[in-house]
Amino acid sequence: MKKALILGGARSGKSTYAEKLAISSALPKLYIATAMRLDEEMNARIDHHIRRRDASWHTIEEKIEVASILTDARWRKHVILVDCLTLWMSNLMFTDGEDVEKRRKELCDAVGASEATVILVTNEVGLGIVPMHPLSRRFRDEAGWLHQALAQICDTVAFMAAGLPMMLKSVP
């Protein structure tokens, strides 16, 4: 596994599975956290993730510029876990002036170009009903297009349900 995409619903076990993959690589570990501490509930979620990881993880909190970290030569001999891309997409959509399509291409190019082992965690949001609000529909569409593009680049694509990975793609 050089590039992996881990998709699933909320509390499906995506992050735990991704962290186990990273640990099994035996490479130094970099965690790119895209969540923003906007309220107490989000603080609790972030703190839960931090407590799960030991001191061997280096963490960078970055809400937008994930692509530049993936291609930074300092991390080329690391396993880089990005958690999560749906929060990254939210950050893009709510930042004035961000071109989501351009940023999606930059991220995909960076994943493809990265010399590191890259594990990407994201929520599959396209399995439910069509959202009523135009912004919600746009978010669902943008996330779906991102997932499709990344699935083409990644060697491994797993869909998580009930803590179990279902392998959608596995290239040796």
C-alpha positions in Angstrom: 0.0 0.0 0.0 1.5 3.3 -1.1 -1.7 5.4 -1.4 -5.0 4.4 0.4 -8.5 6.0 0.5 -10.6 4.9 3.5 -14.3 5.9 3.1 -17.3 5.2 5.3 -20.1 6.7 7.3 -19.8 8.4 10.7 -18.5 6.2 13.4 -17.8 3.4 10.9 -14.2 2.8 12.1 -12.5 4.8 9.4 -9.9 6.6 11.5 -9.1 3.6 13.7 -8.6 1.4 10.6 -6.4 4.1 9.0 -4.3 4.5 12.1 -3.8 0.7 12.2 -2.6 0.8 8.6 -0.2 3.6 9.4 1.2 1.8 12.4 1.7 -1.4 10.4 3.8 0.5 7.9 6.7 0.8 10.5 7.4 4.2 8.9 7.5 7.5 10.9 4.0 8.8 11.2 2.6 12.2 10.3 -1.1 13.0 11.1 -2.6 15.9 9.2 -5.7 17.0 11.1 -8.2 19.1 9.1 -10.7 19.7 11.9 -11.1 23.2 13.4 -11.8 23.7 17.1 -15.0 25.7 16.6 -17.0 24.5 19.7 -16.8 22.3 22.8 -18.3 19.3 21.0 -15.7 19.5 18.2 -12.9 20.0 20.8 -14.1 16.7 22.5 -13.9 14.9 19.1 -10.4 16.2 18.4 -9.2 15.4 21.9 -10.6 11.8 21.5 -8.5 11.4 18.3 -5.4 12.8 20.0 -5.7 10.5 23.0 -5.8 7.5 20.7 -2.4 8.2 19.2 0.9 7.7 21.1 3.8 10.1 21.1 5.4 8.6 18.0 2.9 10.6 15.8 3.8 14.0 14.6 0.6 16.1 14.1 0.0 19.1 11.9 -3.3 20.9 12.1 -4.1 22.3 8.6 -7.5 23.2 7.4 -6.7 24.0 3.7 -3.1 23.6 2.6 -3.0 19.8 2.7 -1.5 19.4 -0.8 1.6 21.4 0.1 2.3 19.1 3.1 1.9 16.0 1.0 4.6 17.1 -1.4 7.0 18.5 1.2 10.3 16.6 1.0 10.6 16.5 4.8 7.8 13.9 4.9 8.8 11.7 1.9 9.9 8.8 4.1 6.8 9.0 6.3 3.4 7.5 6.3 1.0 10.5 6.2 -2.5 10.1 7.4 -5.0 12.8 6.4 -8.2 12.9 8.6 -10.5 13.9 7.2 -11.2 15.1 3.7 -14.8 15.9 4.2 -13.9 18.4 6.8 -11.2 19.7 4.4 -14.0 20.1 1.8 -16.2 22.0 4.3 -13.3 24.3 5.1 -12.8 25.0 1.4 -16.5 25.7 0.8 -16.8 28.0 3.7 -13.6 30.0 3.0 -14.2 33.0 0.9 -12.8 32.8 -2.6 -11.7 29.2 -2.5 -11.9 27.4 -5.9 -13.0 23.9 -4.9 -12.4 22.4 -8.3 -8.8 23.9 -8.4 -8.1 22.7 -4.9 -9.4 19.2 -5.6 -7.0 19.0 -8.6 -4.1 20.3 -6.5 -4.9 17.7 -3.8 -5.1 14.8 -6.3 -1.9 15.9 -8.0 -0.2 16.1 -4.6 -1.4 12.6 -3.6 -0.1 11.2 -6.9 3.2 13.1 -6.6 3.9 12.4 -3.0 6.9 10.1 -2.2 5.3 9.3 1.1 2.9 6.5 1.9 -0.5 8.4 2.1 -3.6 7.3 3.8 -6.7 9.5 3.3 -9.8 9.3 5.5 -13.2 10.7 4.3 -16.9 10.4 4.9 -19.0 8.8 2.2 -22.0 11.3 2.1 -23.7 10.2 -1.1 -25.6 7.2 0.2 -28.6 9.0 1.6 -31.5 11.0 0.2 -30.9 14.0 -2.0 -30.4 16.9 0.3 -33.0 19.7 0.2 -30.7 22.7 0.4 -28.5 23.7 -2.6 -25.4 24.1 -0.5 -25.8 20.6 0.9 -26.3 19.2 -2.6 -23.2 21.0 -3.7 -21.2 19.6 -0.8 -22.4 16.0 -1.5 -21.5 16.4 -5.2 -18.0 18.0 -4.5 -17.2 15.2 -2.0 -18.3 12.5 -4.5 -16.2 14.0 -7.3 -13.2 14.2 -4.9 -13.7 10.5 -3.9 -13.9 9.4 -7.5 -10.7 11.2 -8.5 -8.8 9.9 -5.5 -10.0 6.3 -6.0 -8.4 6.4 -9.4 -5.0 7.4 -7.9 -5.0 5.2 -4.8 -3.7 1.7 -4.8 -6.1 0.7 -2.0 -9.7 1.8 -1.5 -11.6 0.5 1.5 -15.2 1.2 2.5 -15.8 0.9 6.3 -19.0 -0.4 7.9 -19.3 -1.5 11.5 -15.6 -1.3 12.0 -14.9 -3.7 9.1 -13.1 -2.8 5.8 -14.7 -3.9 2.6 -12.0 -3.7 -0.1 -13.1 -1.9 -3.2 -9.7 -1.7 -4.7 -6.4 -3.4 -3.8 -3.4 -3.1 -6.2 -0.3 -5.0 -5.0 
